[in-house]
Amino acid sequence: MSERPEQRRDPVDAIVGQWAAVRPDLDTSAMEVFGRIHRLSRAMGDRMERAYARFGISRGEFDVLATLRRSGEPYTLSPRQLSETLMLTTGGMTGRLDKLERAGLLRRSPDPHDRRGLQVTLTDRGLELIDEAVGAGVAVQTEALSAALDEEKAGNLAALLRELLAATEG
């Protein structure tokens, strides 16, 4: 990808430049895209972690609470549904649920439709916390996006990333 004069150089440019020096036969244009996506994901992940820490939760715990919240009333899912949605092992999910239950943000109860199953439900306190935390997280994302891109560019980027994601996950 050609560099535009108005653009600042970033660490990915340095990496691509090094590869060009030692392997001029390589087309590193894909590396430029995915290197930046990776670095962006890490940087925003760190920002999101700090945003959620103010509420006493990690990003992983946020994901559990947010999944329950997005499920709609009565904000109840089975541990299996949560594990599948979040792509976690049942062991990984149990640890998160234990911590969130001790904090009073969710409760586990027997599933009335399956004697062997459990239901996980947001508590009122959990609902209040996740609504505040998601607002704080969206504010961090919006601030970062609007500092770099106008609305049209952000929309174009979202559409391009959707296409790229569909092609790589398919």
C-alpha positions in Angstrom: 0.0 0.0 0.0 1.4 3.3 -0.9 2.0 5.9 1.8 0.1 9.2 1.4 2.2 12.3 2.2 -0.3 13.6 4.8 -0.2 10.4 6.9 2.0 9.9 9.9 4.2 6.9 9.9 3.4 4.3 12.6 5.1 1.2 14.0 3.5 -1.0 11.3 5.3 1.2 8.6 8.6 0.5 10.3 7.9 -3.3 10.3 6.9 -3.3 6.7 9.9 -1.2 5.9 12.2 -3.7 7.6 10.6 -6.6 5.6 11.0 -4.6 2.4 14.7 -4.2 3.1 15.3 -7.9 3.7 12.6 -9.5 1.6 11.8 -7.0 -1.3 10.0 -9.9 -3.0 7.2 -10.0 -0.4 3.9 -8.1 -0.9 3.3 -6.9 2.7 0.0 -4.9 2.0 -2.0 -7.5 3.9 0.4 -7.2 6.8 -0.2 -3.4 6.9 -4.0 -4.0 7.3 -3.8 -6.9 9.8 -0.9 -5.4 11.8 -2.9 -2.3 12.3 -6.1 -4.2 13.2 -4.1 -6.2 15.8 -2.4 -3.1 17.3 -5.8 -1.3 17.4 -7.5 -4.2 19.1 -4.8 -4.4 21.8 -4.8 -0.6 22.4 -8.6 -0.4 22.6 -8.7 -3.6 24.7 -6.5 -1.8 27.3 -8.7 1.3 27.2 -11.9 -0.8 27.7 -10.3 -2.8 30.5 -9.6 0.6 32.3 -13.2 1.8 31.7 -14.7 -1.4 33.2 -12.2 -1.5 36.1 -14.0 1.6 37.4 -17.0 -0.6 38.0 -15.0 -3.4 39.6 -15.2 -5.8 36.7 -12.8 -7.1 34.0 -13.6 -7.2 30.3 -14.4 -10.9 30.6 -16.9 -10.2 33.4 -18.3 -7.3 31.4 -18.9 -9.8 28.5 -21.0 -12.1 30.8 -23.1 -9.3 32.2 -23.5 -7.7 28.8 -24.6 -11.0 27.2 -27.3 -11.4 29.9 -28.4 -7.7 29.4 -28.6 -8.1 25.6 -30.7 -11.2 26.0 -33.6 -9.0 27.2 -35.9 -9.5 30.1 -35.8 -11.5 32.3 -32.0 -11.3 31.6 -31.6 -15.1 32.0 -29.5 -17.6 30.1 -28.1 -21.0 30.9 -24.4 -21.4 31.6 -24.2 -23.4 28.4 -25.8 -20.5 26.4 -23.3 -18.1 28.0 -20.3 -20.3 27.2 -21.4 -20.8 23.6 -22.0 -17.1 23.1 -18.7 -16.0 24.6 -16.7 -19.0 23.2 -15.5 -20.1 26.7 -15.1 -23.5 28.2 -17.5 -24.3 31.0 -14.6 -24.2 33.4 -13.7 -20.6 32.3 -17.4 -19.6 32.6 -17.7 -21.1 36.1 -14.9 -18.9 37.4 -16.5 -15.8 36.0 -20.0 -16.7 37.3 -18.6 -17.5 40.8 -17.0 -14.0 41.0 -20.0 -12.2 39.6 -22.3 -14.1 41.9 -20.2 -13.3 45.0 -20.3 -9.6 44.0 -24.1 -9.8 43.9 -24.3 -9.0 40.2 -26.0 -12.2 39.1 -27.6 -15.3 40.6 -27.7 -18.9 39.7 -30.9 -20.9 40.2 -32.3 -24.2 39.2 -33.9 -24.3 35.7 -37.6 -25.0 36.1 -37.7 -26.7 32.7 -34.6 -28.9 33.3 -34.0 -30.5 36.7 -30.3 -30.9 35.9 -29.8 -27.4 34.5 -29.2 -24.0 35.9 -30.2 -20.5 35.0 -28.1 -17.4 35.3 -29.9 -14.1 35.9 -28.8 -10.5 36.3 -29.7 -9.1 39.7 -31.0 -5.5 39.9 -27.6 -4.4 41.0 -26.0 -6.3 38.1 -28.5 -4.6 35.7 -27.7 -1.2 37.0 -23.9 -1.8 36.8 -23.9 -3.2 33.3 -26.0 -0.3 32.0 -23.5 2.1 33.5 -20.5 0.1 32.3 -21.7 -0.3 28.7 -22.4 3.5 28.5 -18.8 4.1 29.7 -17.4 1.6 27.3 -19.3 3.1 24.3 -18.1 6.6 25.3 -14.5 5.4 25.2 -15.0 3.8 21.8 -16.8 6.9 20.4 -14.1 9.2 21.7 -11.4 7.2 20.0 -13.2 6.9 16.8 -14.3 10.5 16.5 -10.8 11.7 17.3 -9.6 10.0 14.0 -12.6 9.7 11.6 -15.6 11.7 10.7 -19.0 9.9 10.5 -18.7 9.0 6.8 -15.2 7.5 7.2 -16.3 5.6 10.3 -19.2 4.2 8.4 -17.1 3.2 5.4 -14.5 1.6 7.7 -17.3 -0.4 9.5 -18.6 -1.6 6.2 -15.1 -2.6 5.0 -14.3 -4.4 8.2 -17.7 -6.3 8.0 -16.7 -7.6 4.6 -13.2 -8.6 5.7 -14.5 -10.3 8.8 -17.1 -12.2 6.8 -14.4 -13.4 4.4 -12.0 -14.5 7.1 -14.6 -16.2 9.3 -16.3 -17.9 6.4 
